[in-house]
């Protein structure tokens, strides 16, 4: 008889599980937001001084890169002009 009760118990629990599945969708979203919030609390955010410093470094590298590309472009243009004047 104990075996019969064990077999009968899961079939009784199946009906509430279906109702829980409907709730799981909203619970999953809420859980995701809770976990996201807890993870964002662990982030070490940069100070305003660090942000300004990093921004300055990025701008300086952009300017240097632009000057190097401009220099190579100008040099290539001069080489092409010389080759055209020699050949033409």
C-alpha positions in Angstrom: 0.0 0.0 0.0 2.9 2.4 0.6 4.0 1.8 -2.9 0.6 2.8 -4.2 0.7 6.0 -2.2 4.1 6.9 -3.7 2.8 6.3 -7.2 -0.4 8.3 -6.5 1.5 11.3 -5.0 3.2 12.5 -8.2 0.0 12.5 -10.2 -1.6 14.7 -7.5 1.4 17.2 -7.7 1.3 17.5 -11.5 -1.8 19.8 -11.5 -0.2 22.5 -9.3 3.1 22.2 -11.3 1.2 23.4 -14.4 0.0 26.5 -12.5 3.6 27.1 -11.3 4.9 27.0 -14.9 2.7 29.9 -15.8 4.1 31.9 -12.8 7.7 30.8 -13.6 7.8 33.1 -16.6 7.3 36.2 -14.5 9.4 34.8 -11.7 12.3 34.2 -14.1 12.2 37.8 -15.2 12.0 39.0 -11.6 14.9 36.7 -10.7 16.9 37.9 -13.6 16.5 41.5 -12.5 17.3 40.7 -8.9 20.5 38.9 -10.0 21.4 41.7 -12.3 21.0 44.2 -9.6 23.1 42.2 -7.2 25.9 41.8 -9.8 25.8 45.5 -10.6 26.4 46.2 -6.9 29.6 44.2 -7.2 31.0 46.3 -10.0 33.8 48.7 -9.1 32.8 51.9 -10.9 35.6 54.2 -12.0 35.9 57.6 -10.4 35.4 60.8 -12.3 39.2 61.4 -12.3 39.8 58.0 -13.9 37.1 58.7 -16.5 38.7 62.0 -17.4 42.2 60.4 -17.5 41.0 57.5 -19.7 39.1 59.9 -22.0 42.3 62.0 -22.4 44.3 58.9 -23.3 41.7 57.9 -25.9 41.6 61.3 -27.5 45.4 61.5 -27.6 45.7 58.1 -29.3 43.0 59.1 -31.8 44.9 62.3 -32.7 48.2 60.5 -33.0 46.6 57.8 -35.1 44.9 60.4 -37.4 48.2 62.2 -37.8 50.0 58.9 -38.7 47.3 58.0 -41.3 47.3 61.5 -42.7 51.2 61.4 -43.0 51.1 58.0 -44.8 48.3 59.3 -47.1 50.2 62.4 -48.0 53.4 60.4 -48.6 51.6 57.9 -50.8 50.0 60.8 -52.7 53.5 62.4 -53.4 54.9 59.0 -54.5 51.9 58.5 -56.9 52.4 62.1 -58.3 56.1 61.4 -58.8 55.4 58.2 -60.6 52.8 59.9 -62.8 55.2 62.7 -63.7 57.9 60.2 -64.6 55.6 58.0 -66.7 53.7 60.8 -68.4 
